[in-house]
Amino acid sequence: MTPNVGIIDSRPVFRRGLTAALEEAGLHVRELEPDTLDAAPCAAVLVAIRSPDDQHLLADLGREQPAAEAIVVLTSPKLHDYAEALRLGSCAVVADTEPLEEIVEVVRAALAHRARLPANVVRLFASGRTSSGSGVLTSAENDWLRALSKSVTVAELAESTGYSEREMYRCLRRVYRRMGVGGRAEALVLAGKWGLVG
């Protein structure tokens, strides 16, 4: 029998496109509503987390369908979003910007009780730094680290961001402190482990 795959997503266009792709891959799909999770038992359920308020859906799913493999679909995910989704009980996490074929493969892996994650997420877990990791940085701070990894000087970074050089140094010291490192070199090594710089 073909496994049942449920989809919970507040965006109808995305939900319908994903439903079509999964059905084309030979899976039986049900579009679920958050208030009727217990009405349709599924082997796996994709849960779209589009805001922090949606995280309760994972807890509800775990209560209503404990045997279902939860797959979280994230909008513009950061590394700490992956860690949080896994901590909340999902077996796989995928960005909604991935091609439909990739999302289908993530679902197939979950149905086979295997996790499929981006390599930088795996490296984050392997580093043991998930609790104080990259989630403490803003996207601008991530951009600063990327620039520094490409040999941009602090003076050049300050000029491009509108800070004085002195204030840029202060900002970077705060970033390093939040990362739990002593300076630029350690920050860039750790940012590499987190997948922020390449």
Backbone as JSON Lines, residues from 0, in Angstrom:
{"i":0,"aa":"M","n":[0.84,-1.2,0.0],"ca":[0.0,0.0,0.0],"c":[0.88,1.25,0.0]}
{"i":1,"aa":"T","n":[0.49,2.25,-0.77],"ca":[1.24,3.5,-0.86],"c":[1.12,4.26,0.46]}
{"i":2,"aa":"P","n":[2.26,4.74,0.99],"ca":[2.19,5.47,2.27],"c":[1.39,6.76,2.13]}
{"i":3,"aa":"N","n":[0.71,7.13,3.18],"ca":[0.0,8.4,3.23],"c":[0.96,9.49,3.68]}
{"i":4,"aa":"V","n":[0.93,10.59,2.96],"ca":[1.74,11.75,3.32],"c":[0.78,12.91,3.52]}
{"i":5,"aa":"G","n":[0.87,13.54,4.68],"ca":[0.03,14.71,4.95],"c":[0.82,15.99,4.76]}
{"i":6,"aa":"I","n":[0.1,17.05,4.43],"ca":[0.73,18.36,4.28],"c":[-0.09,19.38,5.07]}
{"i":7,"aa":"I","n":[0.6,20.12,5.92],"ca":[-0.01,21.24,6.64],"c":[0.73,22.49,6.21]}
{"i":8,"aa":"D","n":[0.04,23.38,5.53],"ca":[0.67,24.61,5.06],"c":[-0.4,25.67,4.85]}
{"i":9,"aa":"S","n":[-0.16,26.84,5.38],"ca":[-1.13,27.93,5.26],"c":[-1.13,28.58,3.88]}
{"i":10,"aa":"R","n":[-0.14,28.27,3.06],"ca":[-0.07,28.85,1.71],"c":[-0.63,27.86,0.69]}
{"i":11,"aa":"P","n":[-1.84,28.08,0.21],"ca":[-2.47,27.12,-0.69],"c":[-1.69,26.83,-1.96]}
{"i":12,"aa":"V","n":[-1.05,27.82,-2.54],"ca":[-0.33,27.61,-3.8],"c":[0.82,26.64,-3.58]}
{"i":13,"aa":"F","n":[1.6,26.85,-2.53],"ca":[2.71,25.96,-2.24],"c":[2.19,24.56,-1.91]}
{"i":14,"aa":"R","n":[1.15,24.5,-1.08],"ca":[0.57,23.21,-0.67],"c":[0.09,22.42,-1.88]}
{"i":15,"aa":"R","n":[-0.59,23.08,-2.79],"ca":[-1.11,22.38,-3.98],"c":[0.02,21.92,-4.9]}
{"i":16,"aa":"G","n":[1.03,22.77,-5.06],"ca":[2.17,22.38,-5.9],"c":[2.93,21.2,-5.31]}
{"i":17,"aa":"L","n":[3.1,21.21,-4.01],"ca":[3.78,20.1,-3.34],"c":[2.94,18.83,-3.41]}
{"i":18,"aa":"T","n":[1.63,18.97,-3.24],"ca":[0.73,17.82,-3.36],"c":[0.86,17.19,-4.74]}
{"i":19,"aa":"A","n":[0.83,18.01,-5.77],"ca":[0.94,17.5,-7.14],"c":[2.27,16.79,-7.35]}
{"i":20,"aa":"A","n":[3.37,17.35,-6.85],"ca":[4.69,16.75,-7.04],"c":[4.78,15.4,-6.32]}
{"i":21,"aa":"L","n":[4.24,15.33,-5.12],"ca":[4.28,14.07,-4.36],"c":[3.39,13.0,-5.0]}
{"i":22,"aa":"E","n":[2.22,13.42,-5.48],"ca":[1.34,12.45,-6.15],"c":[1.97,11.96,-7.45]}
{"i":23,"aa":"E","n":[2.63,12.84,-8.16],"ca":[3.32,12.45,-9.38],"c":[4.44,11.44,-9.08]}
{"i":24,"aa":"A","n":[5.0,11.53,-7.86],"ca":[6.05,10.59,-7.44],"c":[5.46,9.28,-6.93]}
{"i":25,"aa":"G","n":[4.13,9.15,-7.0],"ca":[3.49,7.9,-6.62],"c":[3.04,7.8,-5.18]}
{"i":26,"aa":"L","n":[3.02,8.91,-4.47],"ca":[2.61,8.9,-3.07],"c":[1.15,9.36,-2.94]}
{"i":27,"aa":"H","n":[0.48,8.82,-1.93],"ca":[-0.89,9.23,-1.65],"c":[-0.82,10.4,-0.66]}
{"i":28,"aa":"V","n":[-1.39,11.54,-1.04],"ca":[-1.23,12.78,-0.26],"c":[-2.57,13.27,0.26]}
{"i":29,"aa":"R","n":[-2.55,13.77,1.48],"ca":[-3.73,14.41,2.08],"c":[-3.33,15.8,2.56]}
{"i":30,"aa":"E","n":[-4.12,16.77,2.21],"ca":[-3.91,18.12,2.74],"c":[-4.64,18.18,4.07]}
{"i":31,"aa":"L","n":[-3.91,18.49,5.13],"ca":[-4.46,18.48,6.48],"c":[-4.68,19.9,7.0]}
{"i":32,"aa":"E","n":[-5.62,20.0,7.9],"ca":[-5.87,21.26,8.6],"c":[-5.35,21.12,10.02]}
{"i":33,"aa":"P","n":[-4.8,22.18,10.59],"ca":[-4.23,22.1,11.94],"c":[-5.21,21.6,13.0]}
{"i":34,"aa":"D","n":[-6.5,21.86,12.83],"ca":[-7.47,21.46,13.86],"c":[-8.04,20.05,13.64]}
{"i":35,"aa":"T","n":[-7.61,19.36,12.6],"ca":[-8.12,18.0,12.35],"c":[-6.98,17.02,12.09]}
{"i":36,"aa":"L","n":[-5.89,17.15,12.83],"ca":[-4.73,16.29,12.63],"c":[-5.02,14.82,12.91]}
{"i":37,"aa":"D","n":[-5.93,14.55,13.81],"ca":[-6.19,13.16,14.19],"c":[-7.12,12.45,13.2]}
{"i":38,"aa":"A","n":[-7.71,13.18,12.27],"ca":[-8.7,12.6,11.36],"c":[-8.08,11.78,10.24]}
{"i":39,"aa":"A","n":[-6.81,11.96,9.94],"ca":[-6.21,11.29,8.8],"c":[-4.82,10.79,9.17]}
{"i":40,"aa":"P","n":[-4.71,9.56,9.72],"ca":[-3.39,9.04,10.08],"c":[-2.48,8.95,8.84]}
{"i":41,"aa":"C","n":[-1.25,9.4,9.01],"ca":[-0.29,9.42,7.9],"c":[1.04,8.82,8.35]}
{"i":42,"aa":"A","n":[1.79,8.29,7.4],"ca":[3.12,7.77,7.7],"c":[4.11,8.92,7.87]}
{"i":43,"aa":"A","n":[3.9,10.02,7.15],"ca":[4.75,11.21,7.25],"c":[3.88,12.43,7.03]}
{"i":44,"aa":"V","n":[4.25,13.52,7.68],"ca":[3.52,14.77,7.53],"c":[4.51,15.91,7.35]}
{"i":45,"aa":"L","n":[4.33,16.67,6.27],"ca":[5.11,17.88,6.06],"c":[4.41,19.03,6.77]}
{"i":46,"aa":"V","n":[5.14,19.72,7.61],"ca":[4.59,20.84,8.37],"c":[5.36,22.1,7.98]}
{"i":47,"aa":"A","n":[4.68,23.05,7.38],"ca":[5.32,24.31,6.99],"c":[5.36,25.24,8.2]}
{"i":48,"aa":"I","n":[6.56,25.65,8.58],"ca":[6.74,26.59,9.68],"c":[7.05,27.94,9.04]}
{"i":49,"aa":"R","n":[6.05,28.8,9.01],"ca":[6.21,30.1,8.35],"c":[6.4,31.24,9.35]}
{"i":50,"aa":"S","n":[6.16,30.95,10.64],"ca":[6.39,31.94,11.69],"c":[6.61,31.17,12.99]}
{"i":51,"aa":"P","n":[7.17,31.81,14.01],"ca":[7.36,31.12,15.29],"c":[6.05,30.56,15.86]}
{"i":52,"aa":"D","n":[4.93,31.21,15.53],"ca":[3.64,30.73,16.02],"c":[3.28,29.34,15.48]}
{"i":53,"aa":"D","n":[3.86,28.98,14.33],"ca":[3.54,27.68,13.72],"c":[4.25,26.51,14.4]}
{"i":54,"aa":"Q","n":[5.2,26.79,15.28],"ca":[5.94,25.7,15.91],"c":[5.05,24.78,16.74]}
{"i":55,"aa":"H","n":[3.94,25.31,17.23],"ca":[3.02,24.48,18.01],"c":[2.48,23.33,17.19]}
{"i":56,"aa":"L","n":[2.48,23.47,15.86],"ca":[1.97,22.42,14.98],"c":[2.75,21.12,15.16]}
{"i":57,"aa":"L","n":[4.06,21.22,15.42],"ca":[4.86,20.01,15.63],"c":[4.45,19.3,16.91]}
{"i":58,"aa":"A","n":[4.23,20.06,17.97],"ca":[3.78,19.45,19.22],"c":[2.4,18.83,19.05]}
{"i":59,"aa":"D","n":[1.5,19.52,18.37],"ca":[0.16,18.98,18.11],"c":[0.23,17.7,17.29]}
{"i":60,"aa":"L","n":[1.08,17.71,16.27],"ca":[1.23,16.52,15.43],"c":[1.78,15.35,16.25]}
{"i":61,"aa":"G","n":[2.77,15.62,17.09],"ca":[3.33,14.56,17.94],"c":[2.3,13.95,18.86]}
{"i":62,"aa":"R","n":[1.36,14.75,19.33],"ca":[0.29,14.26,20.21],"c":[-0.75,13.48,19.42]}
{"i":63,"aa":"E","n":[-1.16,14.01,18.27],"ca":[-2.25,13.42,17.51],"c":[-1.81,12.23,16.64]}
{"i":64,"aa":"Q","n":[-0.58,12.27,16.14],"ca":[-0.07,11.2,15.27],"c":[1.36,10.86,15.65]}
{"i":65,"aa":"P","n":[1.54,10.22,16.8],"ca":[2.9,9.95,17.27],"c":[3.72,9.05,16.36]}
{"i":66,"aa":"A","n":[3.08,8.23,15.54],"ca":[3.82,7.33,14.65],"c":[4.25,8.01,13.35]}
{"i":67,"aa":"A","n":[3.71,9.18,13.06],"ca":[4.04,9.88,11.81],"c":[5.43,10.51,11.89]}
{"i":68,"aa":"E","n":[6.16,10.41,10.8],"ca":[7.44,11.1,10.69],"c":[7.15,12.55,10.32]}
{"i":69,"aa":"A","n":[7.6,13.48,11.15],"ca":[7.38,14.9,10.88],"c":[8.52,15.47,10.05]}
{"i":70,"aa":"I","n":[8.16,16.16,8.98],"ca":[9.13,16.81,8.1],"c":[8.78,18.3,8.11]}
{"i":71,"aa":"V","n":[9.73,19.11,8.54],"ca":[9.47,20.54,8.63],"c":[9.94,21.22,7.34]}
{"i":72,"aa":"V","n":[9.07,22.09,6.83],"ca":[9.4,22.93,5.68],"c":[9.56,24.35,6.22]}
{"i":73,"aa":"L","n":[10.75,24.92,6.02],"ca":[11.07,26.24,6.56],"c":[11.15,27.29,5.46]}
{"i":74,"aa":"T","n":[10.74,28.5,5.81],"ca":[10.9,29.65,4.93],"c":[12.18,30.36,5.32]}
{"i":75,"aa":"S","n":[13.08,30.59,4.38],"ca":[14.36,31.28,4.62],"c":[15.04,30.79,5.89]}
{"i":76,"aa":"P","n":[15.35,29.51,5.96],"ca":[15.9,28.97,7.21],"c":[17.34,29.39,7.47]}
{"i":77,"aa":"K","n":[17.64,29.5,8.75],"ca":[19.01,29.69,9.21],"c":[19.37,28.38,9.93]}
{"i":78,"aa":"L","n":[20.65,28.2,10.2],"ca":[21.07,26.94,10.8],"c":[20.35,26.65,12.11]}
{"i":79,"aa":"H","n":[20.14,27.68,12.94],"ca":[19.48,27.41,14.22],"c":[18.02,27.0,14.02]}
{"i":80,"aa":"D","n":[17.39,27.38,12.88],"ca":[16.02,26.95,12.6],"c":[15.96,25.45,12.38]}
{"i":81,"aa":"Y","n":[16.99,24.91,11.7],"ca":[17.07,23.46,11.51],"c":[17.19,22.77,12.86]}
{"i":82,"aa":"A","n":[18.09,23.28,13.7],"ca":[18.31,22.67,15.02],"c":[17.02,22.7,15.85]}
{"i":83,"aa":"E","n":[16.32,23.82,15.81],"ca":[15.08,23.93,16.59],"c":[14.01,22.97,16.08]}
{"i":84,"aa":"A","n":[13.88,22.85,14.77],"ca":[12.89,21.93,14.2],"c":[13.19,20.49,14.59]}
{"i":85,"aa":"L","n":[14.45,20.12,14.57],"ca":[14.82,18.76,14.97],"c":[14.6,18.56,16.46]}
{"i":86,"aa":"R","n":[14.92,19.58,17.26],"ca":[14.69,19.49,18.71],"c":[13.21,19.31,19.02]}
{"i":87,"aa":"L","n":[12.34,19.91,18.2],"ca":[10.9,19.81,18.42],"c":[10.29,18.5,17.9]}
{"i":88,"aa":"G","n":[11.11,17.63,17.33],"ca":[10.61,16.32,16.98],"c":[10.55,15.96,15.51]}
{"i":89,"aa":"S","n":[10.99,16.83,14.62],"ca":[10.95,16.46,13.21],"c":[12.1,15.51,12.9]}
{"i":90,"aa":"C","n":[11.92,14.68,11.88],"ca":[13.0,13.78,11.47],"c":[13.76,14.34,10.28]}
{"i":91,"aa":"A","n":[13.23,15.37,9.65],"ca":[13.88,15.98,8.5],"c":[13.42,17.43,8.41]}
{"i":92,"aa":"V","n":[14.27,18.25,7.81],"ca":[13.97,19.67,7.64],"c":[14.43,20.06,6.25]}
{"i":93,"aa":"V","n":[13.59,20.84,5.55],"ca":[13.93,21.27,4.2],"c":[13.44,22.7,4.01]}
{"i":94,"aa":"A","n":[14.18,23.46,3.23],"ca":[13.76,24.84,2.92],"c":[12.72,24.81,1.82]}
{"i":95,"aa":"D","n":[11.73,25.7,1.91],"ca":[10.68,25.72,0.88],"c":[11.2,26.28,-0.45]}
{"i":96,"aa":"T","n":[12.43,26.76,-0.46],"ca":[13.04,27.24,-1.7],"c":[13.73,26.12,-2.48]}
{"i":97,"aa":"E","n":[13.82,24.94,-1.88],"ca":[14.44,23.81,-2.57],"c":[13.57,23.39,-3.75]}
{"i":98,"aa":"P","n":[14.17,22.81,-4.77],"ca":[13.35,22.29,-5.88],"c":[12.4,21.21,-5.37]}
{"i":99,"aa":"L","n":[11.24,21.09,-6.02],"ca":[10.26,20.09,-5.6],"c":[10.86,18.69,-5.58]}
{"i":100,"aa":"E","n":[11.76,18.4,-6.51],"ca":[12.38,17.07,-6.56],"c":[13.14,16.79,-5.27]}
{"i":101,"aa":"E","n":[13.82,17.79,-4.72],"ca":[14.56,17.62,-3.47],"c":[13.61,17.38,-2.31]}
{"i":102,"aa":"I","n":[12.51,18.12,-2.27],"ca":[11.53,17.92,-1.2],"c":[10.95,16.51,-1.28]}
{"i":103,"aa":"V","n":[10.67,16.04,-2.49],"ca":[10.17,14.67,-2.67],"c":[11.19,13.67,-2.12]}
{"i":104,"aa":"E","n":[12.48,13.89,-2.39],"ca":[13.52,12.98,-1.88],"c":[13.59,13.0,-0.36]}
{"i":105,"aa":"V","n":[13.4,14.18,0.24],"ca":[13.39,14.28,1.7],"c":[12.22,13.47,2.26]}
{"i":106,"aa":"V","n":[11.05,13.55,1.6],"ca":[9.88,12.78,2.04],"c":[10.15,11.29,1.9]}
{"i":107,"aa":"R","n":[10.73,10.87,0.79],"ca":[11.04,9.44,0.6],"c":[12.0,8.94,1.68]}
{"i":108,"aa":"A","n":[13.0,9.76,2.0],"ca":[13.94,9.37,3.06],"c":[13.21,9.23,4.4]}
{"i":109,"aa":"A","n":[12.33,10.17,4.71],"ca":[11.59,10.1,5.98],"c":[10.7,8.86,6.03]}
{"i":110,"aa":"L","n":[10.07,8.52,4.91],"ca":[9.23,7.32,4.88],"c":[10.06,6.05,5.1]}
{"i":111,"aa":"A","n":[11.35,6.12,4.77],"ca":[12.26,4.99,5.0],"c":[12.96,5.12,6.35]}
{"i":112,"aa":"H","n":[12.49,6.06,7.18],"ca":[13.03,6.31,8.53],"c":[14.49,6.72,8.48]}
{"i":113,"aa":"R","n":[14.82,7.56,7.48],"ca":[16.17,8.12,7.36],"c":[16.04,9.64,7.37]}
{"i":114,"aa":"A","n":[17.04,10.28,7.91],"ca":[17.07,11.75,7.91],"c":[17.91,12.22,6.73]}
{"i":115,"aa":"R","n":[17.47,13.29,6.12],"ca":[18.22,13.9,5.02],"c":[18.35,15.38,5.35]}
{"i":116,"aa":"L","n":[19.6,15.82,5.58],"ca":[19.85,17.19,6.0],"c":[20.98,17.79,5.17]}
{"i":117,"aa":"P","n":[21.0,19.13,5.03],"ca":[22.13,19.77,4.37],"c":[23.43,19.52,5.15]}
{"i":118,"aa":"A","n":[24.54,19.44,4.44],"ca":[25.82,19.13,5.06],"c":[26.2,20.15,6.13]}
{"i":119,"aa":"N","n":[25.9,21.45,5.91],"ca":[26.28,22.44,6.92],"c":[25.5,22.26,8.22]}
{"i":120,"aa":"V","n":[24.29,21.71,8.15],"ca":[23.52,21.43,9.36],"c":[24.15,20.26,10.1]}
{"i":121,"aa":"V","n":[24.55,19.24,9.38],"ca":[25.21,18.09,10.0],"c":[26.5,18.54,10.67]}
{"i":122,"aa":"R","n":[27.28,19.4,10.0],"ca":[28.52,19.9,10.59],"c":[28.24,20.69,11.87]}
{"i":123,"aa":"L","n":[27.16,21.45,11.88],"ca":[26.79,22.2,13.08],"c":[26.56,21.26,14.25]}
{"i":124,"aa":"F","n":[25.8,20.19,14.02],"ca":[25.56,19.23,15.09],"c":[26.84,18.52,15.5]}
{"i":125,"aa":"A","n":[27.67,18.19,14.54],"ca":[28.92,17.5,14.84],"c":[29.86,18.39,15.66]}
{"i":126,"aa":"S","n":[29.76,19.7,15.47],"ca":[30.63,20.61,16.21],"c":[30.19,20.76,17.67]}
{"i":127,"aa":"G","n":[28.97,20.34,17.96],"ca":[28.47,20.46,19.34],"c":[28.11,21.87,19.73]}
{"i":128,"aa":"R","n":[27.97,22.77,18.76],"ca":[27.73,24.18,19.06],"c":[26.3,24.61,18.77]}
{"i":129,"aa":"T","n":[25.35,23.7,18.79],"ca":[23.99,24.07,18.4],"c":[23.32,25.02,19.37]}
{"i":130,"aa":"S","n":[23.64,24.96,20.65],"ca":[22.92,25.8,21.6],"c":[23.39,27.25,21.58]}
{"i":131,"aa":"S","n":[24.66,27.49,21.29],"ca":[25.13,28.87,21.27],"c":[25.61,29.25,19.88]}
{"i":132,"aa":"G","n":[25.1,28.55,18.9],"ca":[25.63,28.66,17.56],"c":[25.17,29.85,16.77]}
{"i":133,"aa":"S","n":[25.11,29.63,15.48],"ca":[24.89,30.71,14.54],"c":[23.55,31.4,14.72]}
{"i":134,"aa":"G","n":[22.64,30.82,15.46],"ca":[21.34,31.44,15.67],"c":[21.4,32.75,16.41]}
{"i":135,"aa":"V","n":[22.55,33.04,17.06],"ca":[22.67,34.3,17.79],"c":[23.09,35.43,16.87]}
{"i":136,"aa":"L","n":[23.39,35.14,15.61],"ca":[23.85,36.17,14.68],"c":[22.74,36.64,13.75]}
{"i":137,"aa":"T","n":[22.76,37.91,13.45],"ca":[21.81,38.45,12.49],"c":[22.32,38.19,11.08]}
{"i":138,"aa":"S","n":[21.48,38.39,10.09],"ca":[21.93,38.18,8.71],"c":[23.03,39.19,8.35]}
{"i":139,"aa":"A","n":[22.96,40.41,8.89],"ca":[24.01,41.39,8.63],"c":[25.34,40.92,9.22]}
{"i":140,"aa":"E","n":[25.28,40.36,10.42],"ca":[26.51,39.86,11.05],"c":[27.08,38.67,10.28]}
{"i":141,"aa":"N","n":[26.2,37.82,9.77],"ca":[26.67,36.73,8.9],"c":[27.37,37.3,7.67]}
{"i":142,"aa":"D","n":[26.8,38.36,7.1],"ca":[27.42,39.01,5.94],"c":[28.79,39.58,6.29]}
{"i":143,"aa":"W","n":[28.93,40.15,7.5],"ca":[30.23,40.68,7.92],"c":[31.27,39.57,7.95]}
{"i":144,"aa":"L","n":[30.89,38.42,8.51],"ca":[31.83,37.3,8.59],"c":[32.21,36.81,7.2]}
{"i":145,"aa":"R","n":[31.23,36.75,6.3],"ca":[31.54,36.34,4.92],"c":[32.53,37.31,4.29]}
{"i":146,"aa":"A","n":[32.32,38.61,4.51],"ca":[33.23,39.61,3.95],"c":[34.63,39.45,4.54]}
{"i":147,"aa":"L","n":[34.72,39.27,5.85],"ca":[36.03,39.1,6.49],"c":[36.73,37.85,5.98]}
{"i":148,"aa":"S","n":[35.96,36.8,5.69],"ca":[36.57,35.56,5.18],"c":[37.14,35.75,3.77]}
{"i":149,"aa":"K","n":[36.7,36.81,3.09],"ca":[37.2,37.1,1.74],"c":[38.27,38.19,1.76]}
{"i":150,"aa":"S","n":[38.89,38.37,2.93],"ca":[40.01,39.31,3.12],"c":[39.62,40.78,3.04]}
{"i":151,"aa":"V","n":[38.34,41.08,3.22],"ca":[37.92,42.48,3.33],"c":[38.45,43.0,4.67]}
{"i":152,"aa":"T","n":[39.03,44.17,4.68],"ca":[39.55,44.74,5.93],"c":[38.39,45.31,6.75]}
{"i":153,"aa":"V","n":[38.65,45.5,8.04],"ca":[37.62,46.08,8.9],"c":[37.3,47.5,8.44]}
{"i":154,"aa":"A","n":[38.31,48.24,7.98],"ca":[38.08,49.6,7.48],"c":[37.15,49.56,6.26]}
{"i":155,"aa":"E","n":[37.39,48.64,5.34],"ca":[36.52,48.51,4.16],"c":[35.12,48.09,4.55]}
{"i":156,"aa":"L","n":[35.02,47.16,5.5],"ca":[33.71,46.71,5.98],"c":[32.96,47.87,6.63]}
{"i":157,"aa":"A","n":[33.65,48.65,7.43],"ca":[33.03,49.81,8.08],"c":[32.5,50.79,7.04]}
{"i":158,"aa":"E","n":[33.3,51.05,6.04],"ca":[32.89,52.0,5.0],"c":[31.66,51.5,4.25]}
{"i":159,"aa":"S","n":[31.64,50.2,3.94],"ca":[30.51,49.65,3.16],"c":[29.22,49.55,3.98]}
{"i":160,"aa":"T","n":[29.34,49.53,5.3],"ca":[28.14,49.4,6.13],"c":[27.71,50.72,6.78]}
{"i":161,"aa":"G","n":[28.53,51.77,6.63],"ca":[28.16,53.06,7.18],"c":[28.58,53.27,8.62]}
{"i":162,"aa":"Y","n":[29.37,52.35,9.19],"ca":[29.9,52.52,10.54],"c":[31.26,53.2,10.47]}
{"i":163,"aa":"S","n":[31.65,53.83,11.59],"ca":[33.04,54.27,11.69],"c":[33.87,53.01,11.93]}
{"i":164,"aa":"E","n":[35.16,53.11,11.65],"ca":[36.02,51.94,11.85],"c":[36.02,51.5,13.31]}
{"i":165,"aa":"R","n":[36.04,52.47,14.2],"ca":[36.03,52.16,15.64],"c":[34.76,51.43,16.04]}
{"i":166,"aa":"E","n":[33.59,51.91,15.54],"ca":[32.32,51.26,15.87],"c":[32.25,49.87,15.25]}
{"i":167,"aa":"M","n":[32.83,49.7,14.05],"ca":[32.84,48.38,13.41],"c":[33.61,47.38,14.27]}
{"i":168,"aa":"Y","n":[34.74,47.82,14.81],"ca":[35.51,46.94,15.71],"c":[34.67,46.55,16.93]}
{"i":169,"aa":"R","n":[33.94,47.53,17.48],"ca":[33.08,47.23,18.64],"c":[32.01,46.2,18.26]}
{"i":170,"aa":"C","n":[31.38,46.41,17.1],"ca":[30.34,45.48,16.64],"c":[30.91,44.07,16.48]}
{"i":171,"aa":"L","n":[32.08,43.98,15.89],"ca":[32.69,42.66,15.67],"c":[33.06,42.0,17.0]}
{"i":172,"aa":"R","n":[33.54,42.78,17.97],"ca":[33.84,42.19,19.3],"c":[32.58,41.59,19.92]}
{"i":173,"aa":"R","n":[31.44,42.29,19.76],"ca":[30.18,41.75,20.29],"c":[29.8,40.45,19.58]}
{"i":174,"aa":"V","n":[30.0,40.4,18.26],"ca":[29.72,39.18,17.49],"c":[30.6,38.05,17.99]}
{"i":175,"aa":"Y","n":[31.91,38.31,18.16],"ca":[32.83,37.26,18.61],"c":[32.44,36.76,20.01]}
{"i":176,"aa":"R","n":[32.03,37.69,20.88],"ca":[31.64,37.31,22.24],"c":[30.41,36.4,22.19]}
{"i":177,"aa":"R","n":[29.42,36.75,21.36],"ca":[28.21,35.91,21.24],"c":[28.52,34.55,20.64]}
{"i":178,"aa":"M","n":[29.51,34.51,19.77],"ca":[29.92,33.23,19.18],"c":[30.73,32.39,20.15]}
{"i":179,"aa":"G","n":[31.23,33.03,21.21],"ca":[32.04,32.31,22.19],"c":[33.48,32.13,21.76]}
{"i":180,"aa":"V","n":[33.99,33.07,20.95],"ca":[35.36,32.99,20.46],"c":[36.13,34.23,20.87]}
{"i":181,"aa":"G","n":[37.47,34.14,20.76],"ca":[38.31,35.23,21.2],"c":[38.66,36.26,20.16]}
{"i":182,"aa":"G","n":[38.44,35.98,18.9],"ca":[38.82,36.95,17.88],"c":[38.44,36.51,16.49]}
{"i":183,"aa":"R","n":[38.92,37.28,15.53],"ca":[38.55,37.1,14.11],"c":[38.88,35.7,13.59]}
{"i":184,"aa":"A","n":[40.09,35.23,13.82],"ca":[40.51,33.93,13.27],"c":[39.6,32.81,13.78]}
{"i":185,"aa":"E","n":[39.38,32.78,15.1],"ca":[38.49,31.75,15.67],"c":[37.07,31.89,15.14]}
{"i":186,"aa":"A","n":[36.61,33.13,14.99],"ca":[35.25,33.36,14.49],"c":[35.09,32.82,13.08]}
{"i":187,"aa":"L","n":[36.09,33.03,12.24],"ca":[36.0,32.56,10.86],"c":[36.07,31.04,10.77]}
{"i":188,"aa":"V","n":[36.86,30.42,11.63],"ca":[36.91,28.94,11.66],"c":[35.55,28.4,12.07]}
{"i":189,"aa":"L","n":[34.97,28.97,13.14],"ca":[33.68,28.5,13.61],"c":[32.58,28.8,12.59]}
{"i":190,"aa":"A","n":[32.63,29.97,11.96],"ca":[31.64,30.3,10.92],"c":[31.73,29.31,9.77]}
{"i":191,"aa":"G","n":[32.93,28.85,9.47],"ca":[33.1,27.81,8.45],"c":[32.44,26.51,8.87]}
{"i":192,"aa":"K","n":[32.57,26.14,10.13],"ca":[31.92,24.92,10.65],"c":[30.42,25.04,10.58]}
{"i":193,"aa":"W","n":[29.91,26.25,10.8],"ca":[28.47,26.48,10.77],"c":[27.94,26.59,9.35]}
{"i":194,"aa":"G","n":[28.84,26.63,8.37],"ca":[28.41,26.75,6.99],"c":[28.09,28.16,6.56]}
{"i":195,"aa":"L","n":[28.53,29.15,7.36],"ca":[28.24,30.55,7.03],"c":[29.21,31.11,6.01]}
{"i":196,"aa":"V","n":[30.43,30.6,6.01],"ca":[31.44,31.04,5.06],"c":[31.99,29.82,4.35]}
{"i":197,"aa":"G","n":[32.44,30.02,3.12],"ca":[32.9,28.86,2.36],"c":[34.22,28.98,1.76]}
